[in-house]
Amino acid sequence: MNIPLSIAAVGRDTADSVRLTPAPPPGRLIDSPRFPVQARVELGNAVQRKNLHQAMTTIRAKRAVVTAELDNWEQLRLAGEAIKNRTLRHLDHYLVQLEESLTAAGTTVHWARDAEEANRIIVGLVEESLGERREVVKVKSMATQEIDMNEALEEAGIAAWETDLAELIVQLGHDRPSHILVPAIHRNRSEVREIFNEEMGRYGRPAPEGLDTEPANLAGAARLHLREKFLRAKVAISGANFAIAESGTLVVVESEGNGRMCLTLAETLISVVGIEKVIPTLEDLEVFLQLLPRSSTGERMNPYTSLWTGPSSGDGPTTTHVVLIDNGRTKVLADPVGRDALRCIRCSACINVCPVYEKVGGHAYGSVYPGPIGAVLTPMLRGVTSPVDASLPFASTLCGACFDVCPVRIPLPDLLVHMRHKVVEAKAEAASGGRGLLHPHLEPVLMRATGTMFARPSLWAAAVAGGTLGGRILKGHVAHFGPLPWPLASWTGARDVPIPPTESYRAWYARTHHEDGSLK
Amino acid sequence: MSSSAREEILGRVRLALADVPPADETPIPWTYGQPRALDDVLDRFEDRIIDYRAAFERCSGAEVPARVAAALARYCARSAVLPDGLDDAIGAALVASGVAVRSDRPPLTRTELDATGAVVTTCAVAAAETGTIMLDHGPGQGRRALSLVPDVHVCIVRADQVVSDIPEAVARTVRALRERRPVTWISGGSATSDIELTRVEGVHGPRTLHVLLVETEGRG
């Protein structure tokens, strides 16, 4: 398949000769093109479109079956929402409690305000613990992706090996994840075989001779390739799905056993945990560990869940660190409306059900968080100043399917509208800041004009009369407007505009009803 | 400086939550630790284990050693690690059937563990509705790596350890967690759906999970 291999070839010929791990695509995610621009590119990727359609259809059906099985599913959602709200509304209290519990259990706690600080701490901790090989093994973690930790380690001359099968495919493919749960879902089996054959040997045990495209055999190749890395691992880096304030217990949920390998075989374990991951008690796990797997992979339970509370004598790592990261989360918390997004447990149910995501895939979102939650959380965490961030809240039809499946009842459609408002506000502010006359932003102007019209019945009546007149003239000639000239082109480029009706609702009502509301 | 980062983050959090009254406490509409109503807990457990495409059989306590030996023979495992605290009769049965039995005292190296064909453990509790077996790594269960690195895991579950669902099972493991012991939940063998969402059983963890449900201590 020409797209992946050409990317791989470019990466290899340029930077890879001095790199320890495969080079990801160049550039920062925040500099990605606006969503509609990249979406158009992604729509041209037929392999991705086919894979996504099939995968998303399957995973939605599985989720629907296993959530319908539980007669208390809605109560579980309400409980999950309430536990997260309780925690977030007193996050300072629970963070301090978590720190005390972790410390009492023998874990060293570090705090990082942003990605750069987190990476500096992590590099320092890894340097202290390295063996003869300058490498770490990694459990799949969204937090480490968010801070771009692998590249920070690479710059420090330390190789970070992804051990989740999909993350391995992405890493070896010089690629970026396109989904938070199944990051290589945009690849098909023959692409995976190509990547394994081409790349595995450069970074460790080569793919077996004569590897075919059977998923079981591809997984077998990954097992062999990674086993030597697990058996010699000194340092492992994980995230955490949950951090329990009362006990200092961390929880990692996974399927393949790569997580358990990292969490138990290494001597030093560094866990990178967003400050919103804390929940109050061990008992709260009974709620979240029913919600998460059913919402995520559509399984009643994921194959492996690891719970650990500091180092354990004679079992697993002897040194444990936790790096608590803010990286924009307190900014989200400061917005009383937006803070609902911090309840997210990264299950991916909203992504799997999103009709927009299913067509364009994850790369269009310019963020490690795609889909509805990404369209909300990314601009909340990064702000709405970059072109891609300002475009993300509009990457939705507001159909509402995401709220219905969210296990912690995040009102995603409301938050999308909330963030659209922020984007428009920011544009208006930029417009009034000196550039206004030359390049007026059309939306704030139109919205203001519409607001004025709604406020004055005479203006409204005149506008309606104009519309229905247009409708009467056009009726019978055209069914809808095609593409319109600027400034309406950006709206009609992807939409048909129906011709106006020949009669307004008010006129119809007055014609067919008496003043008391009864039908004529 | 990490301590100033701590103060700054906590300061940001407090500032962000200025609108929340100190006495605010979101009520949790949930009763913890409740059982789930199931027709037959053991049947549900069996159904779920089989659904994960793991092997399942029921036997009496007296039959366990022979069943373990038969299972290892079926999977062609020629060596096995037996954690401290496992019934000695199991080791004896394995030795008699020609399996090289290894103890974890002193601890096996990772390489030795990797070269070991199977592991036999007991468990702490199991949840029927999700087919989840929980190890608290107490006697008979061994440290975490034992039930991870070998390719075959035979797990002995007593009928009285099987509860209806996750809430009851969590309640039974809270004590071990408060004592800071690690706990591992196992629901079928290791698996992945990362390639085209096709489920593949067996990635890094044991590719074979064999569950022995012990319904009575002896025969009759």
Interface residues (C-beta under 8 A of the other chain):
Chain A: N51 Q54 A55 T58 I59 Q75 L76 L78 A79 A82 I83 N85 R86 R89 H90 L91 D92 L95 V96 E99 A105 H110 W111 A112 R113 E117 I121 T163 D164 L165 A166 I169 V182 P183 A184 I185 R187 N188 R189 V192 P215 A216 L218 A219 A222 R223 L226 R227 F230 L231 S247 T249 S255 E256 G257 N258 R260 M261 L263 T264 L265 I275 L282 E283 L285 E286 V287 L289 Q290 T297 E299 R300 M301 N302 P303 Y304 T305 S306 L307 W308 T309 G310 S312 G314 D315 G316 L324 D326 T330 K331 L333 A334 P336 R339
Chain B: S2 S3 A5 R6 E8 I9 L10 R12 V13 R14 L15 A16 L17 D19 V20 D24 E25 T26 P27 I28 P29 W30 Y32 G33 R48 Y52 P107 R110 T111 D114 A127 E129 T130 G131 T132 H137 R143 R144 A145 L148 V149 D165 I166 P167 V170 A171 V174 L177 R178 R180 R181 P182 V183 T184 W185 I186 S187 G188 G189 S190 A191 T192 S193 D194 I195 E196 L197 T198 V200 G202 V203 H204 G205 P206
